[in-house]
Amino acid sequence: MQIDITRYKNLAVEAHDEGVWVVTLNRSTKRNALDADTIEELVDFFSTAPRAGVRAIVLAGSGDHFCAGLDLIEHHQADRSPADFMHICLRWHEAFNKMEYGGVPIIAALQGAVVGGGLELASAAHIRVMDKTTYFALPEGQRGLFTGGGATIRVTDLVGKARMIDMMLTGRVYQGQEAVDLGLAQYIVEGSSFEKALELAHKAAQNLPLSNFAICSAVSHMQNMSALDAAYAEAVVAGVVNTQPEARARLAAFADKSAARVRANY
């Protein structure tokens, strides 16, 4: 299966070498706010990527901001019924579940606003890199809204229930090292978050695809299970992944001491 990049209007999609792809939200005049069409494009791309040989993805935003969340202007003008908006939310969940459970490493390059639905989008990535301009918030409470794209699940997993509720009630903003310490991002850089994300994507792309698939899907599935069921599932996944024929050369390199060793960073 091939990816037809011409079908995307709100996403800029570009193939790099080593199976790395860059997907950029391309609505900078709207601070990359997510409208219904953009969500459909995310569903399409992240449904196709695992079957198209994509080995890692950098998810970025054009302009000064990653994503300011739900396109509130579109939402206001659409004047949706409760049922209509429920189905919009379900499409958001479809897109973000395709990301989290799709089995392809996704590294989000964050800058500026990562707010509301933008934080929900970022939290569906497997690694998040922020720069010094990045800030995180869930201002739904101040807008008369409630999260609908998975923040109650993924953001709560990152920061805990109490902080999640505080962010929604008060509009509290997190940035800098505090955001990393809370788990909203794993890396903070002085320069370009995109360049660091691209570096990490290329590093992840060197892993065997089946190993990456397990890391980027099985871990999330196991978090949804009881401890007993997760232990069983882990054993089954390890049985498949740890005996894959493609791993034998890597294991041989470890055995004959030609493989790089893990070293402390001194």
Protein Blocks (a to p, Z undefined) as FASTA:
>chain_A
ZZdfklpmkbccdddehhiacdddfbfknoopacfklmmmmmmmmmmmmmnopabdcddd
ehjbfbecjafklmmmnopafklmmmmmmmmmmmmmmmmmnopacddddehjaehjlmmm
mmmpmbdcddfkbccddfklmnopacfehpmmmmmmmnojklmmmmmmnopacehjllmm
nopambdcfklmklmmmmmmmmmmmpcfklmmmmmmmmmmmmmpcfklmmmmmmmmmmmm
mmgfklmmmmmmmmnopaccddddZZ
